Amino acid sequence: EKVKNEIILKTFREISPTFSRVFAVYADWSKEAMDAFADYYDETYRKAGTLVYAVPGRMPYITDEDDITVYCEKVAEKLDYLINVRNCTKIRYYCLTNELSVGNTYAWFKNNMELFKKYNEGLFKAFRRHNLDVGIVASDAANEEHFYLNDWVAENMDEITSVYCNHLYSVDTALPPG
């Protein structure tokens, strides 16, 4: 507890980032999990005034029986609870899935962008039904090989996308000579 309060949380609040990407708001989160996140949010993001971009890690596997509207409504309900009941008002952005991944398949959506669009349209509508001021982040692709997907998002999802996002992992950390 001392390490958490005197090192981790103190350091976070001193750094006071203006924006943070957080794995959070899973469609199947229990009330207990949401409350635990909200308590953590209070100690970190609220005290530092940090805007939050929530992404639920990887989406669960998608099957033919899945109902996009039901899935999106579950996400919106979780956000509604966190924002309007637990006062996590700095959650301002949401991304469907990390690095376009589904289940254990990295970048699964890169070959299923029309379905990616349908899910994001569903989220956009569900957020509006719940009066949530939460914007859609897309595509959240990783590494340069997938950066072209933001062009696809801009051409096909611009009216519902608030923030365009890619991220790059630098694996060559060696310093140049001299």
N, C-alpha and C positions, 0 to 999 in steps of 0.2 A: 504494500500500500504506500509506503514511504517513497519507494522508487517511482511508482506511478505518479504520485502527487508532486514530489519535489524535483523530479527529473523530467519525466515524459510530458506531463501536462504543463508544467511550468515552462519548459522549453517550447512547446507548441504555442502557448499563449505569447511568449516573448517573440517568437518568430512571426506570429500573427499573419499567416498566409491569407491572401485575399480570395483565393480560389483553391479548392481541393477536390480531387477525384476520389470517391469513396465507394467501395463495394457495399451496396446496401439496397434495400427496397426490393426484396425477392417476392415474387408473386405468391409463394407459399409460406411466407413468414407468419409465425404465430404471434399472438398479441405479446407474449413474453419476450420474444426476439425483438419485436418492434420497441417495446418498452426499454429493453437493455440498450438498444441502439440510441434511443432518445436520451437515456441517462448519459451515455457516452457523449452524445452530441452536445448536451448541456455543459459538460466539462471541457469540451474542446471547441467546436465550431461556433457555438453561441458566444462563449466568452471571448473568442478571438475575432468574432464578426466575419467569419469565413463563409463565402458562398460555397455551396456544395453541388457537385455534379455526381449524382448517384448512378451507379451501374451495377446490376446484379451478378457480376461475374459472368458465367456462361448460362445461357438459357437452358432449360431442360430439353431433352430430346423432343422433337416435333413429330407427331404422328398424324395420320389422316383423320383421326377422330378428334383432334384438338380443335377447339373453337376459339378463333382469334379474339372475338369480342369478349368472351368470358375471361380469357387470359388478361387482356388489357384492362378490363373492369377490376380484376383482382389487384393489379398493380396500382390503379387509380385509387382504390379503396385503401390500400396500404399508405400511399402518399397522403391521402385525405386525413387519415388518422394521425400520421406523423406531423403534418403541417398544422392542421386545424384543432386537433385534440392535444397533442404533445408539444405544440408550438415550435416545431422545427422549421421555422420560416425561412431559413437560409438555404433550404433545398430548393434550388431554382432550375435545375436541369436534370434530365433523365436520359439515359441511353439504354436501348433495348438489351444489348449484350456486349460483353467485352470482346473486342477484336473480331466481331462478327461470328463468334463461336457458338455452337449448339452442342449440348451434351459434351462429349470429350473430343469433338471434331473442331479443330482450330479453323477459323475463317470459313465455316460451313456456308454462311450466307453469300459469300462471294459468287457462288454459282446459283444462288437463289434470290437474287436481288428484288424481283417482283414480290416475293413473299416477305422479304425484309420491309419493303414499302408498305405492304398490307398491314403488317404488325405495327409499324410506326404510325400509319393512318389511324389504326385502332386506338393506339395510345393517345394520339392527339385528340381524338373525339372523346375518349373517356376522361381525359384531363379537363376538357371544356365542360363536360356534363357535371363534373365535380367542382367547377369553378376554381381549378388549380392554376396558379400562375407558374407553371413548370414548362420549360421549353424542351424540345426534342434535340438530342445531340446525335449526329450521324456523320460519318459512318463508323467512327472509332476503329478504323483499320490500323493494323500495326505493320511496320516495316515498309520500305519503299516499294516493294513489289505489289502492294495493295493500295497505294496512294491514289491510283486512278479511280478508285471507287468513290472518292469524294466528287469527282466530275459527274459520275452517274447520279449520285445523290443530288447534286446541284441541278442537274437536268430533269430529274424525275420527282424530287421531293422538296424542292425549294420552298414551296408555300407552307410546309409544316415543319421545316427544320430551323431551329434557332441558332445552333452553333455547329459548325463543321469541324470535325476532329479526326486527326490521325496521331499516332505516336510512333516514335522511332527508338529502338534500343541500340545503343552504341556498344558493340562488343569488342571493338579495338580500342582499348584504353591505354595502350602504350604511348608514352610521350616521345615526341621526335627528338633526335639527338641534339645536344647542345643546349 
